[in-house]
């Protein structure tokens, strides 16, 4: 809903590095990430993800996973192999 989003915890161990992980990935994760990082930075954050850790299989902890994976796959498909490194 507009007022409730099941989201995730994003952790970026090194702020200088573009790599991070998601702890859980609820159905509102994509929209919350776009709101927090901005639409213009969302793509680079998704490309920098190295892991999505699902703590347990309740729907509010994993329903957003396919959206994030789909966005990442779409972004990677646009890139050359050299750009992916």
C-alpha positions as CSV (number, residue, x, y, z in Angstrom):
1,X,0.0,0.0,0.0
2,X,1.0,3.6,-0.2
3,X,1.7,3.7,3.6
4,X,3.2,0.3,4.2
5,X,6.0,-1.3,2.4
6,X,7.7,-4.5,3.4
7,X,11.3,-3.9,2.5
8,X,14.8,-5.0,3.3
9,X,18.0,-4.0,5.1
10,X,20.7,-2.8,2.7
11,X,24.3,-3.0,4.0
12,X,27.3,-1.5,2.2
13,X,30.4,-2.5,4.3
14,X,32.7,0.1,2.5
15,X,31.0,3.4,1.5
16,X,33.8,3.9,-1.0
17,X,32.9,0.6,-2.7
18,X,29.7,0.3,-4.8
19,X,29.1,-3.3,-3.4
20,X,26.4,-4.2,-1.0
21,X,24.1,-6.9,0.2
22,X,20.4,-7.1,1.0
23,X,19.1,-8.8,4.2
24,X,15.7,-10.1,3.2
25,X,13.9,-8.7,0.2
26,X,10.2,-7.9,0.9
27,X,7.7,-6.9,-1.8
28,X,8.3,-3.1,-1.2
29,X,12.1,-3.3,-1.5
30,X,12.4,-2.0,-5.1
31,X,10.3,1.1,-4.4
32,X,12.0,1.8,-1.0
33,X,15.4,1.6,-2.7
34,X,14.3,4.0,-5.4
35,X,12.9,6.4,-2.8
36,X,16.1,6.2,-0.7
37,X,18.8,6.2,-3.3
38,X,16.8,8.1,-6.0
39,X,15.7,6.7,-9.3
40,X,18.9,7.9,-10.9
41,X,21.1,5.9,-8.5
42,X,18.9,2.8,-8.2
43,X,20.6,1.0,-11.2
44,X,24.1,1.3,-9.8
45,X,23.0,0.1,-6.4
46,X,21.3,-3.0,-8.0
47,X,24.3,-3.6,-10.1
48,X,26.5,-3.4,-7.0
49,X,24.5,-6.1,-5.1
50,X,26.6,-9.1,-4.3
51,X,24.1,-11.1,-2.3
52,X,20.5,-11.2,-1.2
53,X,20.3,-13.1,2.1
54,X,16.8,-14.4,3.0
55,X,16.6,-15.0,6.7
56,X,13.5,-17.3,6.5
57,X,10.8,-18.1,4.0
58,X,7.9,-15.9,5.2
59,X,6.5,-14.0,2.3
60,X,7.3,-10.6,3.8
61,X,11.0,-11.6,3.6
62,X,11.3,-12.8,0.0
63,X,8.5,-11.6,-2.3
64,X,10.6,-8.7,-3.7
65,X,13.5,-10.9,-4.7
66,X,12.3,-11.6,-8.2
67,X,11.9,-7.9,-8.9
68,X,15.4,-7.1,-7.9
69,X,16.8,-10.1,-9.8
70,X,14.8,-9.1,-12.9
71,X,16.1,-5.5,-12.7
72,X,19.7,-6.7,-12.3
73,X,19.3,-9.1,-15.3
74,X,17.9,-6.3,-17.4
75,X,20.8,-4.0,-16.5
76,X,23.4,-6.7,-17.1
77,X,22.0,-7.5,-20.5
78,X,22.6,-4.0,-21.6
79,X,26.3,-4.1,-20.6
80,X,29.2,-5.6,-22.4
81,X,31.3,-8.3,-20.7
82,X,34.1,-5.8,-20.0
83,X,31.7,-3.4,-18.3
84,X,30.4,-6.1,-16.0
85,X,33.7,-6.4,-14.2
